[in-house]
């Protein structure tokens, strides 16, 4: 996590690094994935070519995906086919791997992940990489590797227009929901304690469940990355009832996640992304998912590209902090 409010203690910052923003799977004629509880990774993580060797030998690349991180990686009509902005970028990476290995018929298997399972499933080799809504931060870098960043967000609140909640101090005595295993969950629990808000913090299993709790009145506000809140708002029964509020409590970079110490695979991933940026195709992909009607309800999020993201596309990097931080 990056650019936290200065009112939080250093202990807060250290705690926040630990974790950040139903393990079914869909397959395309490939053997079953490795046991996610395995103690040893199938890939030799210390070998610079480990992931590519694993893919070549199996004839399959295993891609992690989310089911409700709209519009990054989610399921709409077909439970076997993820979609979204991050998924489109994943497919650019898959094509780059096919080209590098000279395997045009390489099979692709999709494996469902959650905020809580994504890191162990990368580490133990169940999935080869994932691009979704995973924040690159210093603590996670000790466990996995991150690609060049592909999105930047600010953490804010989603609430009803008439809730009376305009900013984080207004959460005093309120019920707040967030998603388990995310940087937002860590942040808001510490913030609640340090500020003495007395808010009731509820952890949902995923973003969809969190919004359902908000929409059904079991929570007064939902804290998460602003763009994910916009995604939930877009699929609401009545989107006009909801508003995203509050000064961002952090600015974060999303990156694709893969095993550590695999420079050859990371180089392919990074180049696939930076080539998409350099060609300008990233602008069309962004327009498709953030400025146009999207499944399942064909609602337009109307989420303009931020100055932070424009800067990242112009000057790509795999660091955990934005080079600039402005209101999103």
C-alpha positions in Angstrom: 0.0 0.0 0.0 1.3 3.5 -0.7 0.7 7.1 0.3 -1.1 6.5 3.6 -2.5 9.3 5.8 0.2 10.7 8.0 -2.1 10.4 11.0 -1.5 6.6 11.1 1.4 5.2 13.1 4.4 3.4 11.7 2.9 0.2 13.3 -0.1 0.8 11.1 2.0 0.9 8.0 3.8 -2.3 8.8 0.5 -4.1 9.5 -1.0 -2.9 6.2 1.7 -4.4 4.2 0.6 -8.0 5.1 -2.4 -8.4 2.8 -4.2 -6.3 0.2 -6.9 -5.7 -2.4 -14.9 -20.4 -3.4 -12.1 -21.8 -5.4 -13.9 -23.3 -8.4 -12.1 -23.7 -11.7 -12.8 -23.9 -15.4 -10.7 -25.9 -17.7 -10.0 -26.3 -21.4 -9.0 -29.9 -21.8 -6.2 -29.8 -19.3 -5.2 -31.9 -16.3 -6.4 -30.8 -12.8 -4.6 -28.0 -11.1 -2.2 -28.7 -8.3 -3.4 -29.0 -4.7 -3.7 -25.4 -3.4 -2.7 -26.7 0.1 0.5 -28.2 -1.3 3.6 -27.4 0.8 6.0 -27.5 -2.2 5.5 -25.6 -5.5 5.5 -27.7 -8.7 7.5 -25.0 -10.4 11.2 -24.6 -9.4 10.8 -21.0 -8.2 14.6 -20.5 -7.9 15.1 -21.4 -11.6 15.0 -18.4 -13.9 13.1 -20.4 -16.5 10.9 -22.4 -14.1 7.5 -21.1 -15.1 8.2 -21.4 -18.9 9.6 -24.9 -18.4 6.5 -25.9 -16.4 4.2 -24.5 -19.1 6.1 -26.1 -22.0 6.2 -29.5 -20.3 2.5 -29.5 -19.4 1.3 -27.9 -22.7 -0.9 -25.7 -20.5 -0.7 -22.2 -19.0 -2.9 -21.8 -15.9 -4.3 -18.3 -15.4 -5.8 -17.1 -12.2 -9.0 -15.0 -12.3 -11.5 -13.4 -10.0 -15.3 -13.8 -10.2 -16.5 -10.4 -9.0 -13.7 -7.8 -9.5 -15.7 -5.7 -12.0 -14.4 -4.5 -14.4 -11.0 -6.1 -14.0 -11.6 -9.8 -13.7 -15.1 -11.3 -13.3 -17.7 -13.7 -14.5 -20.9 -12.6 -16.2 -22.9 -15.0 -18.3 -20.5 -17.9 -18.9 -19.1 -19.4 -15.7 -16.1 -20.8 -17.6 -15.1 -17.6 -19.3 -13.7 -14.7 -17.2 -13.7 -11.2 -18.7 -12.5 -7.7 -17.9 -9.8 -5.1 -18.3 -7.2 -7.2 -16.5 -8.3 -10.3 -18.2 -7.7 -8.7 -21.6 -4.2 -7.9 -20.5 -3.7 -11.5 -19.3 -4.6 -12.6 -22.8 -1.8 -10.3 -24.2 0.6 -12.1 -21.8 -0.7 -15.6 -22.9 -0.1 -14.7 -26.6 3.4 -13.5 -25.7 4.1 -16.8 -24.0 2.8 -18.8 -27.0 5.1 -16.8 -29.2 8.1 -17.1 -27.0 7.7 -20.9 -26.7 6.6 -21.3 -30.3 3.4 -23.1 -29.1 0.5 -21.5 -30.9 -1.8 -24.3 -29.7 -0.9 -23.8 -26.0 -3.9 -24.7 -23.9 -5.2 -22.1 -21.4 -6.8 -23.2 -18.1 -8.6 -20.7 -15.9 -8.5 -21.1 -12.1 -10.7 -19.1 -9.8 -8.9 -17.2 -7.0 -10.0 -15.0 -4.1 -8.3 -12.2 -2.2 -7.2 -14.8 0.4 -6.1 -17.6 -1.9 -4.3 -15.7 -4.7 -0.9 -15.5 -3.1 -0.6 -19.2 -2.0 -1.9 -20.4 -5.3 0.8 -18.5 -7.1 3.5 -19.7 -4.7 2.6 -23.4 -4.9 2.3 -23.4 -8.7 -1.4 -24.0 -8.9 -1.6 -20.9 -11.2 1.2 -19.5 -13.3 0.2 -15.8 -13.0 -2.8 -13.6 -12.3 -3.9 -10.2 -13.3 -6.9 -8.9 -11.4 -7.1 -6.3 -8.7 -4.0 -7.2 -6.6 -2.1 -4.3 -5.0 1.7 -4.4 -5.3 3.2 -3.6 -1.9 6.5 -4.2 -0.1 5.3 -7.0 2.1 3.8 -9.0 -0.8 7.0 -8.5 -2.8 8.7 -10.8 -0.2 6.3 -13.6 -1.3 5.7 -13.1 -5.0 6.9 -11.0 -8.0 4.9 -8.2 -9.6 4.8 -7.1 -13.2 4.8 -3.5 -14.5 1.8 -1.8 -13.0 -1.4 -1.7 -15.1 -3.7 0.4 -12.9 -3.7 2.9 -10.0 -6.5 3.5 -7.5 -7.5 5.4 -4.4 -9.3 3.8 -1.5 -12.7 5.4 -0.7 -16.2 4.7 0.4 -19.4 3.7 -1.4 -22.7 4.7 0.4 -26.2 5.8 -0.2 -26.6 9.4 -1.2 -28.8 10.1 1.9 -26.6 8.2 4.4 -25.0 11.3 5.8 -21.6 9.7 5.2 -19.3 12.1 3.4 -15.8 11.1 4.6 -14.1 8.5 6.8 -14.7 10.4 10.1 -18.5 10.1 9.4 -18.1 6.3 10.0 -18.3 6.9 13.8 -20.8 4.3 15.2 -21.7 3.1 11.7 -21.5 -0.4 10.1 -18.8 -0.7 7.5 -18.2 -3.6 5.2 -15.0 -4.4 3.3 -13.5 -7.5 1.6 -11.6 -10.0 3.6 -7.9 -10.4 2.8 -7.5 -6.9 1.3 -5.3 -3.9 2.2 -8.5 -2.0 2.8 -9.5 -4.5 5.5 -6.2 -4.0 7.3 -6.3 -0.3 7.0 -9.8 0.4 8.2 -9.5 -1.9 11.2 -6.4 0.0 12.4 -8.0 3.4 11.5 -11.1 2.5 13.4 -9.1 1.6 16.5 -6.7 4.6 16.3 -9.5 7.1 15.7 -11.9 5.6 18.2 -14.7 5.5 15.8 -16.5 2.5 17.3 -17.5 1.5 13.8 -18.7 -2.1 13.3 -16.3 -3.6 10.7 -17.7 -6.5 8.7 -15.5 -8.6 6.4 -17.2 -10.1 3.3 -15.7 -13.0 1.3 -15.6 -11.0 -1.9 -16.6 -7.7 -3.4 -20.0 -8.9 -4.6 -21.0 -10.1 -1.1 -19.7 -6.8 0.4 -22.0 -4.8 -1.9 -24.9 -7.1 -1.3 -24.6 -6.4 2.4 -24.5 -2.7 1.7 -27.4 -2.8 -0.7 -29.5 -4.9 1.7 -29.0 -2.4 4.6 -26.7 -4.6 6.6 -23.9 -2.1 6.2 -23.9 1.7 5.9 -20.8 2.0 3.8 -18.4 -0.2 1.8 -14.6 0.6 1.7 -12.6 -0.5 -1.2 -10.6 0.7 -4.2 -12.5 3.5 -5.9 -12.7 1.7 -9.3 -14.0 -1.5 -7.7 -16.6 0.5 -5.9 -17.6 2.1 -9.2 -18.0 -1.4 -10.6 -20.3 -2.5 -7.8 -22.3 0.8 -8.2 -22.7 0.1 -11.9 -24.3 -3.3 -11.3 -26.7 -2.1 -8.5 -30.4 -2.3 -8.9 -30.5 1.5 -8.9 -27.0 3.0 -9.5 -28.2 6.5 -9.0 -28.9 5.7 -5.3 -25.2 5.3 -4.6 -22.3 7.7 -4.4 -18.5 7.2 -3.9 -17.2 9.6 -1.2 -14.3 10.4 1.0 -10.7 11.6 0.6 -8.6 8.7 -0.6 -6.8 7.0 2.3 -4.1 5.5 0.0 -3.0 5.3 -3.6 -2.1 1.9 -4.9 -0.8 0.2 -8.0 -2.2 -3.0 -9.4 0.2 -5.5 -11.0 0.1 -9.0 -12.4 1.4 -11.5 -9.8 3.8 -14.4 -10.5 6.4 -16.5 -8.7 9.5 -14.9 -7.4 13.0 -15.3 -8.9 11.8 -16.1 -12.4 13.3 -13.3 -14.4 12.7 -14.9 -17.8 8.9 -15.2 -17.3 8.7 -11.8 -15.7 10.4 -10.2 -18.7 7.8 -11.7 -21.1 5.0 -10.5 -18.9 6.4 -7.0 -18.6 7.1 -6.7 -22.3 3.6 -7.9 -23.2 2.2 -5.0 -21.0 4.6 -2.3 -22.1 4.1 -3.2 -25.8 0.3 -2.8 -25.3 1.0 0.6 -23.7 3.4 1.7 -26.4 1.1 0.7 -29.3 -1.7 2.8 -27.8 -4.0 -0.3 -27.7 -4.3 0.2 -23.9 -6.5 3.2 -24.6 -9.0 1.1 -26.5 -9.0 -1.6 -23.8 -9.6 1.1 -21.2 -12.4 2.6 -23.2 -14.0 -0.8 -23.6 -14.2 -1.5 -19.9 -14.4 1.9 -18.2 -16.1 4.2 -20.7 -18.6 1.9 -22.5 -21.5 -0.4 -21.5 -20.2 -3.7 -20.0 -21.8 -7.0 -19.1 -23.8 -8.2 -17.3 -26.1 -5.2 -17.2 -24.5 -3.1 -20.0 -24.1 -0.2 -17.7 -21.3 2.4 -18.5 -19.1 3.0 -15.5 -18.0 6.4 -16.9 -14.7 6.1 -15.0 -12.3 8.5 -16.6 -8.6 7.6 -16.8 -6.8 9.3 -13.9 -3.6 11.4 -14.3 -1.9 8.7 -12.2 -2.7 6.0 -14.7 -1.8 8.1 -17.6 1.6 8.7 -16.0 2.1 5.0 -15.4 1.3 4.1 -19.0 3.7 6.8 -20.2 6.5 5.7 -17.8 5.9 2.0 -16.8 7.5 0.6 -13.7 7.0 -2.3 -11.3 7.4 -0.3 -8.1 4.9 -0.4 -5.3 4.3 3.3 -5.1 2.9 5.8 -7.7 5.4 8.3 -9.0 2.7 10.9 -8.5 -0.5 10.9 -6.3 -3.5 13.0 -7.1 -7.1 12.7 -6.2 -8.8 10.0 -8.3 
